[in-house]
Amino acid sequence: DLTASETVKRHFLYVQCLGHYRTNSGYAVRNRRKLHSHLFLYTLQGSGILEYADRSLLLTPGTLVLIDCEQIHSYYNSSKELWDFEWIHFSGGCIDGYLDEIARNWDKIELCHAQNRMEEIMKYCEDAGHEHDISCSTALIHLCSDYLLSLKKTLGNSVSAYYPFVKDAMDYLQENFA
């Protein structure tokens, strides 16, 4: 049972549901939105397509994405190969700061220990009790932090790492330099 208490929902990150999925071509989650949840998708084998944040990305083995499920998104297997991935839907009162920062820099990342973090969270969810809630929240925070740090490292000082209004101003100056 992954039902979190009101205290956990207010103060911690908590898992709503999770799983490991293997799918053939034809599998699709299309135009999902307005779910009060965030989703980590980690590709183990094969590949999938993610449409999110006005982009379409190929999710290959070792890549991790974090999706705000309030926003419209689709993911699917468009190949004839098996797409093998782990997923975690989660929420909580302390995620907003992470998501604000991640949304400004959003991309897929390759995180060498993401699979270990995902499996750690899944293991904590097998247990019950207050210790489980704190351990699971801590592991989710670690995964969010690792994701954000990897984004920052990947983007460095690129234009996409700036706030949108700064990027718009830089684009305008570049186009109208003369």
Stockholm file with secondary structure:
# STOCKHOLM 1.0

chainA/1-178         DLTASETVKRHFLYVQCLGHYRTNSGYAVRNRRKLHSHLFLYTLQGSGILEYADRSLLLTPGTLVLIDCEQIHSYYNSSKELWDFEWIHFSGGCIDGYLDEIARNWDKIELCHAQNRMEEIMKYCEDAGHEHDISCSTALIHLCSDYLLSLKKTLGNSVSAYYPFVKDAMDYLQENFA
#=GR chainA/1-178 SS CCCCCHHHHHHSEEEEEEEEEEECTTCEEEEECCCSCEEEEEEEESCEEEEETTEEEEECTTEEEEEETTSCEEEECCSSSCEEEEEEEEEETTCHHHHHHHHHHCCCEECTTHHHHHHHHHHHHHSCSHHHHHHHHHHHHHHHHHHHHHHHHHHTTCGGGSCHHHHHHHHHHHHTCC
#=GC SS_cons         CCCCCHHHHHHSEEEEEEEEEEECTTCEEEEECCCSCEEEEEEEESCEEEEETTEEEEECTTEEEEEETTSCEEEECCSSSCEEEEEEEEEETTCHHHHHHHHHHCCCEECTTHHHHHHHHHHHHHSCSHHHHHHHHHHHHHHHHHHHHHHHHHHTTCGGGSCHHHHHHHHHHHHTCC
//
